[in-house]
Amino acid sequence: MKQYVVDAFTDKVFAGNPAAVCVLDAWLPEDLMMDITRENNLSETAFTVKTGDGTYALRWFTPGGEVDLCGHATLGTAYVVMNYYEPALASVRFDTMSGQLTVVKRGDLYEMDFPAYQLTEVPVTPAMTDACGREPLAAYMARDLLCVFDDEDYIRTMTPDQLKIKALDGLLLHITAAGRDYDCVSRSFAPKMSIPEDPVCGSGHCHIIPYWAAATGRKELVAYQASRRGGVLYCRLEGDRIKMSGRVATYSVAELFV
């Protein structure tokens, strides 16, 4: 079968967040999907099966196991479907563990409709400060832990302690600050999923954008993930949903002998 590796939230290869995408005729055994995922050793491998007119079932796997929501692999899967399988489609619907997710093609951008997490402010703890190397201004919890800082440069240069991050509550840790050239900058760490740093985390921005929308009073925000690869997300908060857009670049098309 064919496998596509695409870089999401960027218009050039070697940037953004790489995802492997496998478009299947029928589901593979779960242990085989995990073997493929571990062999790829990317933050996400997506498997999708067509179920109807413009509708696909979609699952996401990390080397540490299956996850319930992934933004960049959804973006990448939509790009693969609409460019390599059904180029006449202007939108595609994915049935996932997080409900139905729709991706609409708008020029060279692919716009995802994602759920916004409801954040609960939690006390900043010594463990957070120890893991981040500096005391956050504030901390919020949903699926993941979000720590807010007042220094963009610190976000860009922070050296994470993976063991200390792994001990924190929440599935992932996101750190964020207001940006100079973008509305906000962030980084995302997922040692619990065997991913030291997620280069551009779509589901993380389902935490980050609600915070900055509330903090700034603005619904439309341009976010930058300040990992080594970097990536740009164009976001709009609409009630309890987030419209999250980005570009995608193809890195490789391969045939898997499994």
C-alpha positions in Angstrom: 0.0 0.0 0.0 1.0 3.6 -0.5 2.1 5.9 2.3 2.5 9.7 2.1 4.7 11.7 4.4 3.6 15.4 4.4 4.7 18.4 6.3 1.7 20.2 7.8 1.3 23.9 8.8 4.0 24.9 6.3 4.5 25.5 2.6 7.9 23.9 2.3 9.4 20.6 3.2 11.7 20.2 6.3 9.4 22.6 8.2 6.1 22.2 9.9 5.0 18.9 11.4 5.6 15.7 9.5 2.8 13.1 9.4 2.6 9.8 7.6 -0.8 9.1 6.0 -2.1 5.7 4.8 -5.3 5.6 2.9 -6.7 2.1 3.3 -9.4 0.0 1.6 -10.2 -1.6 5.0 -8.7 -1.4 8.5 -5.5 -3.2 9.2 -5.0 -5.2 12.4 -4.3 -2.7 15.2 -0.9 -4.3 16.0 0.2 -3.8 12.4 -0.9 -0.2 12.5 1.2 0.3 15.6 4.2 -1.5 13.9 4.0 0.9 11.0 3.7 3.8 13.3 6.8 2.8 15.3 8.7 2.1 12.1 7.9 5.6 10.9 8.8 7.1 14.3 7.0 10.3 13.5 4.8 12.1 16.0 1.8 10.8 14.1 0.8 8.2 11.6 -2.8 8.6 10.3 -4.9 5.7 8.9 -8.1 6.5 7.0 -10.8 4.5 5.3 -13.5 5.9 3.0 -17.0 5.3 4.4 -19.2 7.4 2.1 -19.3 10.3 -0.3 -16.6 12.7 0.9 -16.6 11.0 4.3 -13.7 9.0 5.8 -13.0 7.3 9.1 -9.7 8.5 10.6 -7.5 7.2 13.4 -4.2 8.7 14.7 -1.3 6.8 16.2 1.9 7.9 17.9 4.8 5.6 18.7 3.3 5.5 22.2 -0.2 4.5 21.2 -3.4 5.8 19.7 -4.6 9.4 20.5 -8.1 10.9 20.5 -7.2 14.1 18.5 -4.5 15.2 16.2 -4.5 18.4 14.2 -1.5 18.2 11.9 -2.2 14.6 10.8 -5.9 15.5 10.1 -4.6 18.5 8.0 -2.2 16.1 6.2 -4.8 13.5 5.6 -7.2 16.0 4.1 -4.4 17.2 1.8 -3.6 13.7 0.7 -7.3 12.8 0.1 -8.0 16.0 -1.8 -4.8 16.0 -3.9 -4.1 12.3 -4.6 -7.4 10.5 -4.3 -10.4 12.9 -4.8 -9.1 16.1 -6.3 -12.7 17.2 -7.1 -13.5 17.5 -3.4 -13.6 21.0 -1.8 -14.2 19.5 1.6 -13.8 16.2 3.4 -15.4 14.9 6.6 -13.6 12.6 9.1 -15.3 10.5 11.7 -12.9 10.2 14.6 -12.8 9.5 18.4 -13.4 13.3 18.8 -16.5 13.3 16.6 -16.8 14.4 13.0 -14.1 16.8 11.8 -14.5 18.8 8.6 -11.7 20.1 6.5 -12.4 22.7 3.8 -10.0 23.7 1.1 -9.7 27.5 0.7 -7.1 28.3 -1.9 -3.8 26.9 -0.7 -5.1 26.7 2.9 -6.9 23.8 4.5 -9.3 24.8 7.2 -10.1 22.4 10.0 -13.1 22.6 12.3 -12.0 21.4 15.7 -13.4 21.4 19.2 -12.1 24.1 21.6 -11.1 22.7 25.0 -12.6 24.3 28.1 -9.7 25.5 30.2 -9.7 25.4 34.0 -7.2 27.6 35.8 -5.0 25.6 38.2 -2.4 26.7 40.7 1.1 27.0 39.5 3.1 24.3 41.3 6.8 24.0 42.1 6.8 20.9 39.8 5.7 23.1 36.9 8.4 25.6 37.6 11.0 22.9 38.0 10.0 21.2 34.7 9.8 24.5 32.7 12.9 26.1 34.3 11.0 29.3 35.1 7.8 30.0 37.1 4.8 30.4 34.7 2.5 33.4 35.1 -0.5 31.0 35.1 -1.5 27.5 34.4 -4.6 25.9 32.9 -5.8 22.3 32.5 -7.9 20.5 30.0 -6.7 17.4 28.2 -3.3 18.9 28.4 -1.5 21.3 30.7 -1.0 24.9 29.4 1.6 27.1 31.1 1.7 30.9 30.2 4.8 33.0 30.2 5.5 36.7 29.5 8.7 36.2 27.4 8.6 35.0 23.7 12.4 34.5 23.8 12.1 32.1 26.7 9.5 30.0 24.8 11.9 29.8 21.8 15.0 28.9 23.9 13.6 26.8 26.7 15.4 23.5 27.2 12.8 21.0 28.5 13.4 18.4 31.2 11.5 15.4 29.7 11.4 13.4 32.9 10.0 16.3 34.9 7.5 17.1 32.2 6.4 13.5 32.1 5.6 13.7 35.8 3.2 16.7 35.4 -0.5 16.3 35.1 -2.1 16.4 31.6 -1.3 14.4 28.5 0.9 17.1 26.9 2.6 20.2 28.2 2.2 23.4 26.1 4.1 26.6 26.9 3.0 29.9 25.4 3.6 33.7 25.4 2.5 36.7 23.3 4.5 37.1 20.1 6.2 40.0 18.4 5.5 38.9 14.8 2.6 36.6 15.6 -0.3 36.9 18.1 1.2 34.1 20.2 4.1 31.6 20.1 4.2 28.2 21.7 5.9 24.9 22.0 4.4 21.5 22.8 6.0 18.5 24.6 4.6 15.0 24.8 7.0 12.6 26.5 4.1 10.5 27.8 3.4 9.7 24.1 7.1 9.0 23.4 7.4 12.4 21.6 9.9 14.7 23.2 8.6 17.8 21.2 5.7 18.0 18.8 6.9 20.4 16.0 3.5 21.9 15.4 0.6 20.7 17.5 -3.0 21.3 16.2 -4.8 19.8 19.2 -2.5 21.9 21.5 -3.9 25.0 19.8 -7.3 23.8 20.9 -6.0 24.8 24.3 -3.8 27.8 23.3 -6.3 29.7 21.1 -9.1 29.7 23.7 -6.7 31.2 26.2 -5.4 33.9 23.9 -8.9 34.7 22.6 -10.0 35.3 26.2 -6.8 37.3 27.1 -6.9 39.5 24.0 -10.7 39.7 23.3 -9.9 38.7 19.7 -11.5 35.8 17.9 -9.0 35.6 15.0 -5.3 34.9 15.8 -2.2 33.9 13.9 -0.2 31.5 16.0 3.4 30.3 15.6 4.8 27.1 16.9 8.4 27.9 17.8 9.9 24.5 17.5 13.1 24.0 15.5 11.0 23.2 12.4 8.4 25.9 13.0 4.9 26.3 11.7 2.1 28.8 11.3 -1.6 28.3 12.2 -4.4 30.7 11.2 -7.1 30.3 13.8 -10.6 31.6 14.5 -12.6 30.9 17.6 -16.3 30.3 17.0 -18.1 29.5 20.2 -16.9 26.1 21.3 -15.2 25.4 17.9 -11.9 26.5 16.4 -11.4 27.0 12.7 -7.7 26.2 12.2 -6.0 26.6 8.8 -2.6 25.8 7.5 -0.7 24.8 4.4 0.8 21.4 3.6 3.8 20.2 1.5 4.5 16.7 0.3 7.8 15.2 1.3 7.5 11.6 0.0 5.3 9.0 -1.5 6.3 5.5 -0.7 5.1 1.9 -1.1 4.9 -0.2 2.1 5.7 -3.9 1.8 3.6 -5.1 4.7 
